[in-house]
């Protein structure tokens, strides 16, 4: 499902951060084109 | 192209998912009324998790996933994804 796909990783500070999502997506063969971690404090 | 979310709650997940599918439901941001119709998944959903090596999942995601209601979050994102842009959000007062 992820292999060869372009991925937009949208994380949240109180949840899973975008860097963690991106690392997993890359390891699964995806190309991460945007990673952003939002914070609503 | 796929959007992966790391949002911690059901409500936040639904809001993010709608924003990249039917457009910003709060009608406040730049994506108000813009239906990108992107396929969106929460990173803890089984279909995504199945593609991630267990060692990577444990290192990066497992700890936070334990503190989330992953079933409710997955259901919220799935319902938005399957509805697609067929039910766009009407502007306030419109």
Backbone of each chain as nested JSON, in Angstrom:
{
  "chains": [
    {"id": "A", "residues": [
      {"number": 1, "name": "UNK", "atoms": {"N": [0.82, -1.205, 0.0], "CA": [0.0, 0.0, 0.0], "C": [0.861, 1.265, 0.0]}},
      {"number": 2, "name": "UNK", "atoms": {"N": [2.023, 1.219, 0.657], "CA": [2.89, 2.408, 0.727], "C": [4.026, 2.383, -0.29]}},
      {"number": 3, "name": "UNK", "atoms": {"N": [4.444, 1.205, -0.694], "CA": [5.612, 1.081, -1.569], "C": [5.399, 1.845, -2.886]}},
      {"number": 4, "name": "UNK", "atoms": {"N": [6.331, 2.765, -3.159], "CA": [6.274, 3.53, -4.402], "C": [5.323, 4.722, -4.377]}},
      {"number": 5, "name": "UNK", "atoms": {"N": [4.587, 4.893, -3.278], "CA": [3.627, 6.006, -3.194], "C": [4.302, 7.275, -2.68]}},
      {"number": 6, "name": "UNK", "atoms": {"N": [3.756, 8.407, -3.073], "CA": [4.148, 9.671, -2.465], "C": [3.297, 9.864, -1.211]}},
      {"number": 7, "name": "UNK", "atoms": {"N": [3.929, 10.282, -0.131], "CA": [3.231, 10.369, 1.154], "C": [3.333, 11.774, 1.74]}},
      {"number": 8, "name": "UNK", "atoms": {"N": [2.202, 12.261, 2.227], "CA": [2.169, 13.484, 3.03], "C": [1.956, 13.042, 4.472]}},
      {"number": 9, "name": "UNK", "atoms": {"N": [2.903, 13.346, 5.35], "CA": [2.826, 12.935, 6.757], "C": [2.403, 14.129, 7.6]}},
      {"number": 10, "name": "UNK", "atoms": {"N": [1.21, 14.032, 8.192], "CA": [0.7, 15.11, 9.038], "C": [0.635, 14.614, 10.478]}},
      {"number": 11, "name": "UNK", "atoms": {"N": [1.58, 15.046, 11.283], "CA": [1.628, 14.626, 12.666], "C": [1.069, 15.682, 13.595]}},
      {"number": 12, "name": "UNK", "atoms": {"N": [0.974, 15.293, 14.877], "CA": [0.53, 16.26, 15.882], "C": [1.375, 16.06, 17.128]}},
      {"number": 13, "name": "UNK", "atoms": {"N": [1.711, 17.148, 17.78], "CA": [2.641, 17.064, 18.895], "C": [2.119, 16.159, 20.007]}},
      {"number": 14, "name": "UNK", "atoms": {"N": [0.81, 16.197, 20.253], "CA": [0.243, 15.372, 21.314], "C": [-0.053, 13.943, 20.859]}},
      {"number": 15, "name": "UNK", "atoms": {"N": [0.184, 13.675, 19.588], "CA": [-0.047, 12.324, 19.072], "C": [1.249, 11.763, 18.525]}},
      {"number": 16, "name": "UNK", "atoms": {"N": [1.217, 11.346, 17.279], "CA": [2.414, 10.824, 16.628], "C": [3.003, 11.924, 15.753]}},
      {"number": 17, "name": "UNK", "atoms": {"N": [4.278, 12.205, 15.942], "CA": [4.894, 13.304, 15.207], "C": [5.225, 12.876, 13.781]}},
      {"number": 18, "name": "UNK", "atoms": {"N": [5.255, 13.892, 12.893], "CA": [5.419, 13.613, 11.466], "C": [6.732, 12.891, 11.164]}},
      {"number": 19, "name": "UNK", "atoms": {"N": [7.779, 13.196, 11.905], "CA": [9.058, 12.546, 11.67], "C": [8.98, 11.039, 11.862]}},
      {"number": 20, "name": "UNK", "atoms": {"N": [8.19, 10.612, 12.842], "CA": [8.026, 9.177, 13.101], "C": [7.237, 8.519, 11.975]}},
      {"number": 21, "name": "UNK", "atoms": {"N": [6.188, 9.218, 11.513], "CA": [5.383, 8.685, 10.403], "C": [6.257, 8.574, 9.158]}},
      {"number": 22, "name": "UNK", "atoms": {"N": [7.031, 9.637, 8.9], "CA": [7.866, 9.673, 7.696], "C": [8.923, 8.567, 7.728]}},
      {"number": 23, "name": "UNK", "atoms": {"N": [9.509, 8.33, 8.886], "CA": [10.532, 7.283, 8.994], "C": [9.941, 5.917, 8.659]}},
      {"number": 24, "name": "UNK", "atoms": {"N": [8.74, 5.659, 9.156], "CA": [8.089, 4.375, 8.871], "C": [7.705, 4.279, 7.4]}},
      {"number": 25, "name": "UNK", "atoms": {"N": [7.197, 5.379, 6.833], "CA": [6.779, 5.367, 5.431], "C": [7.976, 5.136, 4.511]}},
      {"number": 26, "name": "UNK", "atoms": {"N": [9.087, 5.795, 4.813], "CA": [10.299, 5.613, 3.989], "C": [10.791, 4.167, 4.085]}},
      {"number": 27, "name": "UNK", "atoms": {"N": [10.783, 3.64, 5.293], "CA": [11.241, 2.26, 5.469], "C": [10.351, 1.281, 4.723]}},
      {"number": 28, "name": "UNK", "atoms": {"N": [9.086, 1.679, 4.494], "CA": [8.149, 0.808, 3.765], "C": [8.214, 1.048, 2.258]}},
      {"number": 29, "name": "UNK", "atoms": {"N": [9.115, 1.925, 1.811], "CA": [9.305, 2.121, 0.375], "C": [8.569, 3.304, -0.213]}},
      {"number": 30, "name": "UNK", "atoms": {"N": [8.016, 4.183, 0.618], "CA": [7.299, 5.352, 0.117], "C": [8.244, 6.548, -0.002]}},
      {"number": 31, "name": "UNK", "atoms": {"N": [7.821, 7.514, -0.794], "CA": [8.57, 8.764, -0.928], "C": [7.807, 9.841, -0.159]}},
      {"number": 32, "name": "UNK", "atoms": {"N": [8.415, 10.359, 0.892], "CA": [7.744, 11.38, 1.709], "C": [7.986, 12.746, 1.068]}},
      {"number": 33, "name": "UNK", "atoms": {"N": [6.918, 13.394, 0.648], "CA": [7.06, 14.683, -0.039], "C": [6.755, 15.859, 0.888]}},
      {"number": 34, "name": "UNK", "atoms": {"N": [6.116, 15.59, 2.005], "CA": [5.849, 16.666, 2.98], "C": [5.673, 16.041, 4.352]}},
      {"number": 35, "name": "UNK", "atoms": {"N": [6.33, 16.61, 5.353], "CA": [6.083, 16.176, 6.725], "C": [5.944, 17.399, 7.613]}},
      {"number": 36, "name": "UNK", "atoms": {"N": [4.84, 17.443, 8.333], "CA": [4.541, 18.585, 9.197], "C": [3.985, 18.08, 10.514]}},
      {"number": 37, "name": "UNK", "atoms": {"N": [4.496, 18.624, 11.608], "CA": [3.933, 18.32, 12.917], "C": [3.249, 19.572, 13.441]}},
      {"number": 38, "name": "UNK", "atoms": {"N": [1.97, 19.443, 13.737], "CA": [1.201, 20.59, 14.224], "C": [1.107, 20.566, 15.746]}},
      {"number": 39, "name": "UNK", "atoms": {"N": [0.884, 21.735, 16.303], "CA": [0.776, 21.884, 17.751], "C": [-0.366, 22.84, 18.041]}},
      {"number": 40, "name": "UNK", "atoms": {"N": [-1.298, 22.418, 18.889], "CA": [-2.469, 23.245, 19.173], "C": [-2.509, 23.683, 20.63]}},
      {"number": 41, "name": "UNK", "atoms": {"N": [-1.34, 23.92, 21.215], "CA": [-1.321, 24.362, 22.615], "C": [-1.402, 25.886, 22.657]}}
    ]},
    {"id": "B", "residues": [
      {"number": 1, "name": "UNK", "atoms": {"N": [-0.763, 9.183, -4.423], "CA": [-0.403, 9.973, -3.24], "C": [-1.317, 9.586, -2.082]}},
      {"number": 2, "name": "UNK", "atoms": {"N": [-0.735, 9.531, -0.887], "CA": [-1.474, 9.125, 0.309], "C": [-1.154, 10.11, 1.431]}},
      {"number": 3, "name": "UNK", "atoms": {"N": [-2.16, 10.428, 2.235], "CA": [-1.944, 11.253, 3.421], "C": [-1.987, 10.35, 4.649]}},
      {"number": 4, "name": "UNK", "atoms": {"N": [-0.95, 10.412, 5.475], "CA": [-0.911, 9.635, 6.718], "C": [-1.017, 10.571, 7.907]}},
      {"number": 5, "name": "UNK", "atoms": {"N": [-1.931, 10.268, 8.812], "CA": [-2.161, 11.116, 9.982], "C": [-1.579, 10.493, 11.242]}},
      {"number": 6, "name": "UNK", "atoms": {"N": [-1.191, 11.371, 12.17], "CA": [-0.721, 10.914, 13.477], "C": [-1.505, 11.572, 14.592]}},
      {"number": 7, "name": "UNK", "atoms": {"N": [-2.723, 11.941, 14.279], "CA": [-3.572, 12.686, 15.228], "C": [-3.966, 11.827, 16.427]}},
      {"number": 8, "name": "UNK", "atoms": {"N": [-4.076, 12.435, 17.616], "CA": [-4.262, 11.642, 18.83], "C": [-5.711, 11.318, 19.198]}},
      {"number": 9, "name": "UNK", "atoms": {"N": [-6.682, 12.005, 18.595], "CA": [-8.078, 11.783, 18.993], "C": [-8.96, 11.532, 17.777]}},
      {"number": 10, "name": "UNK", "atoms": {"N": [-10.146, 11.007, 18.064], "CA": [-11.118, 10.727, 17.003], "C": [-11.551, 12.03, 16.312]}},
      {"number": 11, "name": "UNK", "atoms": {"N": [-11.829, 13.056, 17.115], "CA": [-12.302, 14.321, 16.541], "C": [-11.239, 14.99, 15.672]}},
      {"number": 12, "name": "UNK", "atoms": {"N": [-10.016, 15.035, 16.173], "CA": [-8.927, 15.642, 15.396], "C": [-8.692, 14.865, 14.109]}},
      {"number": 13, "name": "UNK", "atoms": {"N": [-8.771, 13.549, 14.197], "CA": [-8.547, 12.714, 13.016], "C": [-9.606, 12.975, 11.967]}},
      {"number": 14, "name": "UNK", "atoms": {"N": [-10.865, 13.082, 12.407], "CA": [-11.955, 13.359, 11.459], "C": [-11.756, 14.735, 10.815]}},
      {"number": 15, "name": "UNK", "atoms": {"N": [-11.342, 15.729, 11.606], "CA": [-11.136, 17.087, 11.092], "C": [-10.023, 17.117, 10.039]}},
      {"number": 16, "name": "UNK", "atoms": {"N": [-8.895, 16.491, 10.349], "CA": [-7.779, 16.434, 9.391], "C": [-8.209, 15.695, 8.125]}},
      {"number": 17, "name": "UNK", "atoms": {"N": [-8.878, 14.564, 8.324], "CA": [-9.268, 13.738, 7.174], "C": [-10.224, 14.497, 6.261]}},
      {"number": 18, "name": "UNK", "atoms": {"N": [-11.19, 15.192, 6.864], "CA": [-12.142, 15.967, 6.047], "C": [-11.422, 17.1, 5.316]}},
      {"number": 19, "name": "UNK", "atoms": {"N": [-10.438, 17.703, 5.971], "CA": [-9.739, 18.838, 5.367], "C": [-9.022, 18.438, 4.078]}},
      {"number": 20, "name": "UNK", "atoms": {"N": [-8.466, 17.22, 4.042], "CA": [-7.756, 16.796, 2.825], "C": [-8.664, 16.019, 1.865]}},
      {"number": 21, "name": "UNK", "atoms": {"N": [-9.932, 15.877, 2.227], "CA": [-10.864, 15.142, 1.361], "C": [-11.925, 16.085, 0.781]}},
      {"number": 22, "name": "UNK", "atoms": {"N": [-12.785, 16.578, 1.674], "CA": [-13.887, 17.436, 1.204], "C": [-13.59, 18.921, 1.355]}},
      {"number": 23, "name": "UNK", "atoms": {"N": [-12.548, 19.257, 2.096], "CA": [-12.246, 20.661, 2.373], "C": [-12.428, 20.949, 3.845]}},
      {"number": 24, "name": "UNK", "atoms": {"N": [-11.852, 22.03, 4.303], "CA": [-11.849, 22.399, 5.721], "C": [-13.27, 22.538, 6.277]}},
      {"number": 25, "name": "UNK", "atoms": {"N": [-13.699, 21.631, 7.177], "CA": [-15.068, 21.697, 7.682], "C": [-15.327, 22.885, 8.597]}},
      {"number": 26, "name": "UNK", "atoms": {"N": [-14.265, 23.469, 9.143], "CA": [-14.454, 24.639, 10.0], "C": [-14.592, 25.905, 9.157]}},
      {"number": 27, "name": "UNK", "atoms": {"N": [-14.335, 25.768, 7.875], "CA": [-14.471, 26.874, 6.924], "C": [-13.607, 28.066, 7.337]}},
      {"number": 28, "name": "UNK", "atoms": {"N": [-12.463, 27.789, 7.966], "CA": [-11.619, 28.867, 8.476], "C": [-10.295, 28.986, 7.743]}},
      {"number": 29, "name": "UNK", "atoms": {"N": [-9.817, 27.896, 7.15], "CA": [-8.475, 27.902, 6.572], "C": [-8.482, 27.991, 5.059]}},
      {"number": 30, "name": "UNK", "atoms": {"N": [-7.27, 27.872, 4.501], "CA": [-7.1, 28.015, 3.053], "C": [-7.782, 26.9, 2.266]}},
      {"number": 31, "name": "UNK", "atoms": {"N": [-8.07, 25.773, 2.911], "CA": [-8.695, 24.659, 2.193], "C": [-10.213, 24.641, 2.345]}},
      {"number": 32, "name": "UNK", "atoms": {"N": [-10.791, 25.712, 2.855], "CA": [-12.248, 25.816, 2.932], "C": [-12.82, 25.736, 1.515]}},
      {"number": 33, "name": "UNK", "atoms": {"N": [-13.727, 24.786, 1.317], "CA": [-14.365, 24.651, 0.017], "C": [-13.496, 24.029, -1.055]}},
      {"number": 34, "name": "UNK", "atoms": {"N": [-12.291, 23.56, -0.679], "CA": [-11.375, 22.949, -1.649], "C": [-11.357, 21.436, -1.416]}},
      {"number": 35, "name": "UNK", "atoms": {"N": [-11.952, 20.684, -2.322], "CA": [-12.016, 19.229, -2.173], "C": [-10.8, 18.588, -2.841]}},
      {"number": 36, "name": "UNK", "atoms": {"N": [-9.771, 18.284, -2.056], "CA": [-8.569, 17.664, -2.61], "C": [-8.799, 16.181, -2.914]}},
      {"number": 37, "name": "UNK", "atoms": {"N": [-9.741, 15.581, -2.19], "CA": [-10.107, 14.177, -2.411], "C": [-8.9, 13.238, -2.347]}},
      {"number": 38, "name": "UNK", "atoms": {"N": [-7.994, 13.497, -1.423], "CA": [-6.809, 12.646, -1.26], "C": [-7.154, 11.43, -0.393]}},
      {"number": 39, "name": "UNK", "atoms": {"N": [-6.61, 10.264, -0.735], "CA": [-6.814, 9.105, 0.144], "C": [-6.085, 9.325, 1.472]}},
      {"number": 40, "name": "UNK", "atoms": {"N": [-6.798, 9.228, 2.563], "CA": [-6.226, 9.554, 3.871], "C": [-6.373, 8.365, 4.814]}},
      {"number": 41, "name": "UNK", "atoms": {"N": [-5.302, 8.091, 5.548], "CA": [-5.278, 6.983, 6.502], "C": [-4.632, 7.459, 7.792]}},
      {"number": 42, "name": "UNK", "atoms": {"N": [-5.056, 6.879, 8.906], "CA": [-4.31, 7.088, 10.144], "C": [-3.196, 6.053, 10.153]}},
      {"number": 43, "name": "UNK", "atoms": {"N": [-2.041, 6.441, 10.642], "CA": [-0.871, 5.564, 10.54], "C": [-1.027, 4.291, 11.384]}},
      {"number": 44, "name": "UNK", "atoms": {"N": [-1.967, 4.294, 12.323], "CA": [-2.188, 3.09, 13.132], "C": [-3.233, 2.149, 12.526]}},
      {"number": 45, "name": "UNK", "atoms": {"N": [-3.852, 2.529, 11.42], "CA": [-4.839, 1.64, 10.788], "C": [-4.156, 0.359, 10.312]}},
      {"number": 46, "name": "UNK", "atoms": {"N": [-4.881, -0.742, 10.366], "CA": [-4.288, -2.051, 10.04], "C": [-3.721, -2.084, 8.627]}},
      {"number": 47, "name": "UNK", "atoms": {"N": [-4.4, -1.447, 7.663], "CA": [-3.917, -1.483, 6.277], "C": [-2.558, -0.809, 6.143]}},
      {"number": 48, "name": "UNK", "atoms": {"N": [-2.294, 0.22, 6.945], "CA": [-0.995, 0.907, 6.928], "C": [0.005, 0.124, 7.763]}},
      {"number": 49, "name": "UNK", "atoms": {"N": [-0.439, -0.27, 8.939], "CA": [0.433, -1.005, 9.874], "C": [1.005, -2.261, 9.215]}},
      {"number": 50, "name": "UNK", "atoms": {"N": [0.204, -2.898, 8.352], "CA": [0.642, -4.133, 7.695], "C": [1.844, -3.893, 6.783]}},
      {"number": 51, "name": "UNK", "atoms": {"N": [2.007, -2.655, 6.319], "CA": [3.118, -2.329, 5.418], "C": [4.381, -1.897, 6.159]}},
      {"number": 52, "name": "UNK", "atoms": {"N": [4.264, -1.676, 7.447], "CA": [5.394, -1.182, 8.238], "C": [6.034, -2.356, 8.972]}},
      {"number": 53, "name": "UNK", "atoms": {"N": [7.336, -2.458, 8.879], "CA": [8.04, -3.543, 9.569], "C": [7.787, -3.432, 11.075]}},
      {"number": 54, "name": "UNK", "atoms": {"N": [7.539, -4.554, 11.736], "CA": [7.256, -4.515, 13.182], "C": [8.308, -3.762, 13.985]}},
      {"number": 55, "name": "UNK", "atoms": {"N": [9.573, -3.879, 13.599], "CA": [10.638, -3.195, 14.353], "C": [10.498, -1.675, 14.204]}},
      {"number": 56, "name": "UNK", "atoms": {"N": [10.141, -1.203, 12.992], "CA": [9.946, 0.239, 12.775], "C": [8.715, 0.725, 13.527]}},
      {"number": 57, "name": "UNK", "atoms": {"N": [7.651, -0.078, 13.487], "CA": [6.421, 0.295, 14.19], "C": [6.697, 0.416, 15.687]}},
      {"number": 58, "name": "UNK", "atoms": {"N": [7.389, -0.559, 16.226], "CA": [7.681, -0.541, 17.668], "C": [8.563, 0.645, 18.042]}},
      {"number": 59, "name": "UNK", "atoms": {"N": [9.523, 0.964, 17.169], "CA": [10.45, 2.061, 17.488], "C": [9.777, 3.425, 17.411]}},
      {"number": 60, "name": "UNK", "atoms": {"N": [8.926, 3.635, 16.416], "CA": [8.416, 4.979, 16.16], "C": [6.964, 5.215, 16.591]}},
      {"number": 61, "name": "UNK", "atoms": {"N": [6.135, 4.186, 16.565], "CA": [4.697, 4.419, 16.694], "C": [4.036, 3.733, 17.892]}},
      {"number": 62, "name": "UNK", "atoms": {"N": [4.539, 2.609, 18.301], "CA": [3.804, 1.759, 19.241], "C": [3.489, 2.448, 20.562]}},
      {"number": 63, "name": "UNK", "atoms": {"N": [4.444, 3.201, 21.082], "CA": [4.246, 3.816, 22.402], "C": [3.074, 4.795, 22.382]}},
      {"number": 64, "name": "UNK", "atoms": {"N": [3.045, 5.685, 21.378], "CA": [1.951, 6.654, 21.302], "C": [0.637, 5.963, 20.947]}},
      {"number": 65, "name": "UNK", "atoms": {"N": [0.703, 4.933, 20.127], "CA": [-0.512, 4.221, 19.74], "C": [-1.204, 3.604, 20.956]}},
      {"number": 66, "name": "UNK", "atoms": {"N": [-0.409, 3.226, 21.96], "CA": [-0.991, 2.631, 23.167], "C": [-1.847, 3.638, 23.928]}},
      {"number": 67, "name": "UNK", "atoms": {"N": [-1.549, 4.933, 23.742], "CA": [-2.287, 5.967, 24.473], "C": [-3.481, 6.494, 23.667]}},
      {"number": 68, "name": "UNK", "atoms": {"N": [-3.742, 5.887, 22.517], "CA": [-4.824, 6.362, 21.643], "C": [-5.919, 5.302, 21.536]}},
      {"number": 69, "name": "UNK", "atoms": {"N": [-7.123, 5.772, 21.226], "CA": [-8.213, 4.856, 20.906], "C": [-8.125, 4.571, 19.409]}},
      {"number": 70, "name": "UNK", "atoms": {"N": [-7.218, 3.667, 19.036], "CA": [-6.914, 3.468, 17.611], "C": [-8.113, 2.922, 16.829]}},
      {"number": 71, "name": "UNK", "atoms": {"N": [-8.99, 2.175, 17.497], "CA": [-10.16, 1.635, 16.787], "C": [-11.112, 2.761, 16.386]}},
      {"number": 72, "name": "UNK", "atoms": {"N": [-11.39, 3.67, 17.33], "CA": [-12.301, 4.782, 17.037], "C": [-11.684, 5.744, 16.023]}},
      {"number": 73, "name": "UNK", "atoms": {"N": [-10.395, 5.979, 16.156], "CA": [-9.702, 6.864, 15.212], "C": [-9.73, 6.254, 13.81]}},
      {"number": 74, "name": "UNK", "atoms": {"N": [-9.423, 4.98, 13.724], "CA": [-9.428, 4.297, 12.429], "C": [-10.8, 4.332, 11.78]}},
      {"number": 75, "name": "UNK", "atoms": {"N": [-11.822, 4.131, 12.586], "CA": [-13.195, 4.143, 12.056], "C": [-13.566, 5.54, 11.545]}},
      {"number": 76, "name": "UNK", "atoms": {"N": [-13.164, 6.581, 12.292], "CA": [-13.463, 7.963, 11.885], "C": [-12.794, 8.291, 10.55]}},
      {"number": 77, "name": "UNK", "atoms": {"N": [-11.528, 7.933, 10.415], "CA": [-10.792, 8.24, 9.181], "C": [-11.329, 7.402, 8.019]}},
      {"number": 78, "name": "UNK", "atoms": {"N": [-11.637, 6.148, 8.304], "CA": [-12.159, 5.271, 7.251], "C": [-13.494, 5.796, 6.706]}},
      {"number": 79, "name": "UNK", "atoms": {"N": [-14.366, 6.26, 7.608], "CA": [-15.673, 6.744, 7.152], "C": [-15.527, 7.982, 6.273]}},
      {"number": 80, "name": "UNK", "atoms": {"N": [-14.589, 8.859, 6.616], "CA": [-14.349, 10.048, 5.789], "C": [-13.759, 9.632, 4.441]}},
      {"number": 81, "name": "UNK", "atoms": {"N": [-12.8, 8.714, 4.485], "CA": [-12.129, 8.264, 3.253], "C": [-13.129, 7.611, 2.301]}},
      {"number": 82, "name": "UNK", "atoms": {"N": [-14.012, 6.772, 2.847], "CA": [-14.94, 6.053, 1.982], "C": [-16.049, 6.95, 1.449]}},
      {"number": 83, "name": "UNK", "atoms": {"N": [-16.374, 8.002, 2.197], "CA": [-17.379, 8.959, 1.692], "C": [-16.784, 9.818, 0.584]}},
      {"number": 84, "name": "UNK", "atoms": {"N": [-15.445, 10.003, 0.618], "CA": [-14.774, 10.806, -0.411], "C": [-15.314, 12.219, -0.465]}},
      {"number": 85, "name": "UNK", "atoms": {"N": [-15.25, 12.808, -1.631], "CA": [-15.697, 14.199, -1.775], "C": [-17.145, 14.255, -2.229]}},
      {"number": 86, "name": "UNK", "atoms": {"N": [-17.87, 13.116, -2.087], "CA": [-19.255, 13.088, -2.554], "C": [-20.187, 13.878, -1.648]}},
      {"number": 87, "name": "UNK", "atoms": {"N": [-19.713, 14.181, -0.428], "CA": [-20.566, 14.954, 0.486], "C": [-19.822, 16.202, 0.958]}},
      {"number": 88, "name": "UNK", "atoms": {"N": [-19.629, 17.175, 0.067], "CA": [-18.877, 18.374, 0.443], "C": [-19.549, 19.152, 1.571]}},
      {"number": 89, "name": "UNK", "atoms": {"N": [-18.729, 19.85, 2.319], "CA": [-19.227, 20.633, 3.449], "C": [-19.742, 21.977, 2.943]}},
      {"number": 90, "name": "UNK", "atoms": {"N": [-20.958, 22.302, 3.33], "CA": [-21.538, 23.583, 2.907], "C": [-20.962, 24.712, 3.744]}},
      {"number": 91, "name": "UNK", "atoms": {"N": [-20.777, 25.886, 3.159], "CA": [-20.274, 27.009, 3.945], "C": [-21.278, 27.429, 5.007]}},
      {"number": 92, "name": "UNK", "atoms": {"N": [-20.806, 28.039, 6.107], "CA": [-21.718, 28.472, 7.152], "C": [-22.75, 29.437, 6.595]}},
      {"number": 93, "name": "UNK", "atoms": {"N": [-23.988, 29.206, 6.97], "CA": [-25.06, 30.087, 6.512], "C": [-25.465, 29.829, 5.081]}},
      {"number": 94, "name": "UNK", "atoms": {"N": [-24.784, 28.872, 4.431], "CA": [-25.064, 28.611, 3.032], "C": [-25.877, 27.436, 2.848]}}
    ]}
  ]
}
